[in-house]
Amino acid sequence: MRKCSKFTDLAGPEVLRSKLATLVREARTQTVVLSGPAGSGKKTWAGALAAAWLCSAPTQAGACGVCPACHYYAAETHPDYIELLPEAAGKSVPIDQIRKRVHAEVDLRPQIGQRRVWVLDGDGLLESGQNALLKVLEEPPPHARFILVVSDIGSLLPTLVSRAVNVSLPRLRADELEQVLEKAGVADLEARKLAITFARGLPGVALELAGGDTYPELRMQLLDWLRAFPTHGLAEALTEDYTFFENHRAELATVFMFLQSLVRDLAVLQSSRVVNLLMHPDLSADLQAMNKRNPLLPAQASRVIHILNEAEYRLQGNANFEMTICRMLLLIREEYINARSNRRSLSR
């Protein structure tokens, strides 16, 4: 079953709900681009907009949820709702699917209600696919509605964007993320706090971080790694430490996020020792002990964060994984070696 969400069911600013409700009422709006980073909830909002367009009696709140069209949509059997998604993660939407499901079907009259709705993954549309879609968007039949969800609107052709209304999804406030987690049934207060701290305003990320023990366990593994790494020799750095990152290759974005924030907290404690300023206040005792054993000056910690940022950026650009991680480890190791050298010089 698919949830037939109203706009009012979803966390976000009132101006967003109002704008989408207006688009549903306006007959001239036939194509909408919902843009936002991964985890921003754009697919959820796209579903709510599609449901409202298909609904027999939509209101300012969105789909009514009780009409036959809403029941068909919730049951995933609505004949006038079409999704075009990549066949696998990282793949594109096949152009033949655009020809078969859009070009060949766009003139078919709705079987229920007054509209047919296509939802397309804009991130999966190559230029050829966008050009094929553009031919339909230039003069769509009155009953046709299109929703494109995309992480970066800059990846779409300007000619395609010019024929759509762009709705950019904002990042949520902490209280809005709290509402999302509460509705999802996340009862653990520590899990909720951790998720809100590191979600960067993205509800999908918050739900992922709060879902189960995976991320709290990963955070503790990274704390243990950061505690041990300064004592590792060159051979360990290029073998055991490299293997640690290779084993977490599927969740590197979260690994970098936690590591950057942990090093940041080490610098905060080194300069001010104000626990309230920490992103990991529950780990303050561990972090203080790490600062006593292998302290980094704030400037050195800042360079370590820069090294982590640079490695993450390189990997996002498809740089060689082994070379990038090994370079990162060597550079971080060098900062710790310099820190120890500085301490010895001061103690003489």
C-alpha positions as CSV (number, residue, x, y, z in Angstrom):
1,M,0.0,0.0,0.0
2,R,1.1,3.5,-0.8
3,K,0.3,6.3,1.6
4,C,-2.1,8.9,0.1
5,S,-0.5,11.9,1.9
6,K,-2.0,15.3,2.2
7,F,0.2,18.4,2.0
8,T,-0.7,19.0,5.6
9,D,0.6,15.5,6.6
10,L,4.1,16.5,5.6
11,A,6.7,18.5,7.6
12,G,7.7,21.7,6.0
13,P,7.0,25.4,5.7
14,E,3.4,26.6,5.2
15,V,4.5,28.5,2.1
16,L,5.5,25.2,0.4
17,R,2.1,23.6,1.1
18,S,0.3,26.7,-0.1
19,K,2.3,26.8,-3.3
20,L,1.5,23.2,-4.2
21,A,-2.2,23.7,-3.4
22,T,-2.2,26.6,-5.7
23,L,-0.5,24.6,-8.5
24,V,-3.2,21.9,-8.1
25,R,-6.0,24.5,-8.6
26,E,-4.3,26.2,-11.6
27,A,-5.2,24.5,-14.9
28,R,-2.2,26.2,-16.6
29,T,0.4,24.4,-14.5
30,Q,1.1,21.1,-16.1
31,T,4.7,20.5,-15.3
32,V,6.4,20.8,-11.9
33,V,10.1,20.3,-11.0
34,L,10.7,19.4,-7.4
35,S,14.3,20.0,-6.6
36,G,16.3,19.2,-3.5
37,P,19.3,17.2,-2.2
38,A,19.0,13.5,-1.4
39,G,16.9,13.0,1.7
40,S,15.0,16.3,1.3
41,G,11.7,14.5,0.9
42,K,11.1,15.4,-2.8
43,K,9.7,12.0,-3.7
44,T,7.3,12.2,-0.7
45,W,6.1,15.7,-1.8
46,A,5.9,14.4,-5.4
47,G,3.6,11.7,-4.2
48,A,1.4,14.1,-2.3
49,L,1.2,16.4,-5.4
50,A,0.4,13.5,-7.7
51,A,-2.4,12.3,-5.3
52,A,-3.9,15.8,-5.2
53,W,-3.9,16.0,-9.0
54,L,-5.6,12.7,-9.3
55,C,-8.0,13.3,-6.5
56,S,-11.7,13.9,-7.4
57,A,-12.1,16.6,-4.7
58,P,-8.7,18.1,-3.7
59,T,-8.7,20.8,-1.1
60,Q,-6.1,23.3,0.2
61,A,-4.8,20.4,2.3
62,G,-4.2,18.2,-0.7
63,A,-5.9,14.9,-1.7
64,C,-9.1,14.1,0.1
65,G,-8.0,10.5,0.8
66,V,-11.5,9.0,0.5
67,C,-12.6,9.2,-3.1
68,P,-12.2,6.3,-5.5
69,A,-9.2,7.9,-7.1
70,C,-7.4,8.2,-3.8
71,H,-8.2,4.6,-2.9
72,Y,-6.8,3.4,-6.2
73,Y,-3.7,5.6,-5.7
74,A,-3.1,4.2,-2.2
75,A,-3.6,0.7,-3.4
76,E,-1.0,1.3,-6.2
77,T,-3.5,0.4,-8.9
78,H,-4.4,3.8,-10.3
79,P,-4.3,3.4,-14.1
80,D,-3.6,7.1,-14.6
81,Y,-0.5,7.3,-12.4
82,I,2.8,6.5,-14.2
83,E,6.3,6.4,-12.7
84,L,9.4,6.4,-14.8
85,L,12.5,5.5,-12.7
86,P,15.9,4.2,-13.5
87,E,16.1,0.4,-13.6
88,A,18.8,0.4,-10.9
89,A,20.6,2.9,-8.8
90,G,23.0,5.0,-10.8
91,K,21.4,4.1,-14.1
92,S,19.4,6.3,-16.4
93,V,15.8,6.2,-17.4
94,P,15.8,4.3,-20.8
95,I,14.8,6.6,-23.6
96,D,12.5,3.8,-25.0
97,Q,10.5,4.0,-21.8
98,I,9.9,7.7,-22.4
99,R,8.7,6.9,-25.9
100,K,6.5,4.0,-24.7
101,R,5.1,5.4,-21.5
102,V,5.0,9.1,-22.4
103,H,4.9,9.7,-26.2
104,A,2.7,6.7,-26.9
105,E,0.3,7.3,-24.0
106,V,0.1,11.0,-23.4
107,D,-3.0,11.5,-25.6
108,L,-4.9,8.7,-23.9
109,R,-7.8,10.0,-21.9
110,P,-7.8,9.4,-18.1
111,Q,-9.7,6.3,-17.0
112,I,-10.5,7.8,-13.6
113,G,-11.1,11.4,-13.0
114,Q,-9.8,14.2,-15.2
115,R,-6.0,13.9,-15.2
116,R,-3.1,11.5,-15.9
117,V,0.1,12.1,-13.9
118,W,3.7,11.1,-14.8
119,V,6.4,11.2,-12.1
120,L,9.9,11.1,-13.5
121,D,13.3,10.8,-11.9
122,G,15.1,13.8,-13.3
123,D,18.5,12.6,-12.0
124,G,18.1,9.6,-14.3
125,L,17.3,11.6,-17.4
126,L,20.2,11.9,-19.9
127,E,20.2,14.7,-22.4
128,S,18.6,12.5,-25.0
129,G,15.8,11.5,-22.6
130,Q,15.2,15.2,-21.7
131,N,15.0,16.1,-25.3
132,A,12.5,13.3,-25.9
133,L,10.4,14.5,-23.0
134,L,10.7,18.1,-24.1
135,K,8.7,17.4,-27.2
136,V,5.7,16.4,-25.1
137,L,6.1,19.2,-22.5
138,E,6.0,21.9,-25.3
139,E,2.4,21.1,-26.0
140,P,0.9,18.6,-23.6
141,P,-2.8,17.7,-23.8
142,P,-4.9,19.4,-21.1
143,H,-5.3,16.3,-18.9
144,A,-1.5,15.6,-18.7
145,R,0.5,16.5,-15.6
146,F,4.3,15.9,-15.1
147,I,6.4,15.9,-12.0
148,L,10.2,15.7,-12.2
149,V,12.2,15.1,-9.1
150,V,15.8,16.1,-9.3
151,S,18.7,16.7,-6.9
152,D,20.2,19.5,-8.9
153,I,18.0,21.5,-11.2
154,G,21.2,22.6,-13.1
155,S,21.4,19.0,-14.5
156,L,18.2,19.7,-16.5
157,L,18.2,21.4,-19.9
158,P,17.2,25.1,-19.6
159,T,14.6,24.6,-22.3
160,L,13.0,21.9,-20.2
161,V,13.1,24.0,-17.0
162,S,11.5,27.0,-18.8
163,R,8.4,24.9,-19.4
164,A,8.0,24.0,-15.7
165,V,7.3,25.5,-12.3
166,N,10.3,24.9,-10.1
167,V,9.7,24.2,-6.5
168,S,12.8,24.0,-4.4
169,L,12.5,22.0,-1.2
170,P,14.0,23.8,1.9
171,R,15.9,22.1,4.7
172,L,13.8,21.6,7.8
173,R,14.2,23.2,11.2
174,A,15.0,21.1,14.2
175,D,11.4,21.1,15.4
176,E,10.2,20.0,12.0
177,L,12.7,17.1,12.0
178,E,11.4,16.2,15.5
179,Q,7.9,16.1,14.1
180,V,9.1,13.8,11.2
181,L,10.8,11.4,13.6
182,E,7.9,11.4,16.1
183,K,5.4,10.5,13.3
184,A,7.7,7.7,12.2
185,G,7.6,6.3,15.7
186,V,11.2,6.9,16.7
187,A,10.8,6.7,20.5
188,D,14.5,6.7,21.5
189,L,15.3,10.3,22.5
190,E,19.1,9.9,22.1
191,A,18.5,8.5,18.6
192,R,16.3,11.4,17.7
193,K,18.8,13.9,19.1
194,L,21.6,12.3,17.1
195,A,19.6,12.2,13.9
196,I,18.5,15.9,14.2
197,T,22.1,17.0,14.9
198,F,23.5,15.3,11.8
199,A,20.6,15.3,9.3
200,R,21.5,18.8,8.0
201,G,17.8,19.6,7.8
202,L,17.1,16.6,5.6
203,P,14.1,14.5,6.8
204,G,15.2,11.4,4.8
205,V,18.7,11.5,6.3
206,A,17.2,12.0,9.8
207,L,15.0,8.9,9.4
208,E,17.9,6.9,8.1
209,L,20.1,8.0,11.0
210,A,17.4,7.2,13.6
211,G,16.4,3.9,12.1
212,G,17.9,1.1,14.2
213,D,21.4,0.7,15.7
214,T,23.5,1.0,12.5
215,Y,24.5,4.6,12.8
216,P,25.0,4.8,16.6
217,E,27.2,1.8,16.3
218,L,29.1,3.3,13.3
219,R,29.7,6.5,15.3
220,M,31.2,4.5,18.2
221,Q,33.4,2.5,15.7
222,L,34.7,5.8,14.3
223,L,35.4,7.2,17.7
224,D,37.4,4.0,18.5
225,W,39.2,4.3,15.2
226,L,40.1,8.0,15.8
227,R,41.3,7.1,19.3
228,A,43.6,4.4,18.0
229,F,44.9,5.9,14.7
230,P,47.5,8.4,16.2
231,T,49.4,5.4,17.6
232,H,49.5,3.4,14.3
233,G,52.6,3.1,12.3
234,L,52.9,3.6,8.5
235,A,52.3,-0.1,7.8
236,E,49.1,-0.2,9.9
237,A,47.8,3.1,8.3
238,L,48.1,1.6,4.8
239,T,46.7,-1.8,5.7
240,E,44.4,-2.0,8.7
241,D,43.2,1.6,8.5
242,Y,42.7,1.4,4.8
243,T,40.7,-1.8,5.2
244,F,38.5,-0.1,7.9
245,F,37.5,2.5,5.3
246,E,37.1,-0.1,2.5
247,N,34.7,-2.0,4.8
248,H,32.6,1.1,5.2
249,R,32.7,2.0,1.5
250,A,28.9,1.8,1.2
251,E,28.4,4.4,3.9
252,L,31.3,6.8,3.3
253,A,29.1,10.0,3.4
254,T,28.1,9.1,6.9
255,V,31.7,8.1,7.8
256,F,33.1,11.5,6.7
257,M,30.3,13.3,8.4
258,F,30.9,11.7,11.8
259,L,34.7,12.0,11.5
260,Q,34.6,15.7,10.6
261,S,32.3,16.4,13.5
262,L,34.4,14.3,16.0
263,V,37.6,16.2,15.0
264,R,35.7,19.4,15.2
265,D,34.7,18.6,18.8
266,L,38.3,17.7,19.7
267,A,39.2,21.2,18.6
268,V,36.4,22.8,20.5
269,L,37.4,21.0,23.7
270,Q,41.0,22.0,23.1
271,S,40.3,25.7,22.8
272,S,37.2,26.3,25.1
273,R,36.2,23.0,26.8
274,V,32.6,24.1,26.6
275,V,30.6,20.9,26.4
276,N,27.4,22.7,25.3
277,L,29.2,23.6,22.0
278,L,29.8,20.0,21.1
279,M,28.1,18.1,18.4
280,H,28.7,14.9,20.4
281,P,28.1,16.1,24.0
282,D,27.5,12.5,25.2
283,L,31.1,11.7,24.1
284,S,32.8,14.6,25.9
285,A,34.6,12.4,28.4
286,D,36.0,10.2,25.6
287,L,37.0,13.2,23.6
288,Q,38.7,14.9,26.5
289,A,40.7,11.7,27.2
290,M,41.8,11.6,23.5
291,N,42.9,15.2,23.8
292,K,45.1,14.4,26.7
293,R,46.8,11.4,25.0
294,N,47.1,12.7,21.5
295,P,46.2,16.4,21.3
296,L,45.9,18.4,18.1
297,L,46.1,22.2,18.1
298,P,42.9,23.8,16.7
299,A,44.8,24.7,13.6
300,Q,46.0,21.1,13.1
301,A,42.4,19.8,13.7
302,S,41.2,22.3,11.1
303,R,43.7,20.9,8.6
304,V,42.5,17.3,9.4
305,I,39.0,18.4,8.7
306,H,40.2,19.9,5.4
307,I,41.9,16.7,4.5
308,L,38.7,14.7,5.2
309,N,36.7,17.2,3.1
310,E,39.1,17.0,0.3
311,A,39.0,13.2,0.3
312,E,35.2,13.1,0.3
313,Y,35.1,15.6,-2.6
314,R,37.6,13.6,-4.6
315,L,35.6,10.4,-4.1
316,Q,32.4,12.1,-5.2
317,G,34.3,13.0,-8.4
318,N,35.0,9.3,-8.9
319,A,38.7,9.5,-8.0
320,N,40.5,6.2,-7.4
321,F,39.3,4.9,-4.0
322,E,42.5,3.3,-2.8
323,M,44.8,6.2,-3.7
324,T,42.4,8.8,-2.2
325,I,42.0,7.0,1.1
326,C,45.7,6.2,1.4
327,R,46.6,9.8,0.7
328,M,44.1,10.9,3.3
329,L,45.5,8.6,5.9
330,L,49.1,9.6,5.3
331,L,48.2,13.3,5.5
332,I,46.2,12.9,8.8
333,R,49.1,10.7,10.2
334,E,51.5,13.5,9.3
335,E,49.4,16.0,11.3
336,Y,49.6,13.8,14.4
337,I,53.4,13.3,13.9
338,N,53.8,17.1,13.7
339,A,51.7,17.5,16.9
340,R,53.9,15.1,18.8
341,S,57.0,16.8,17.5
342,N,55.7,20.1,18.7
343,R,54.9,18.8,22.1
344,R,58.5,17.4,22.5
345,S,60.0,20.7,21.5
346,L,57.9,22.5,24.1
347,S,58.8,20.1,26.8
348,R,62.6,20.5,26.4
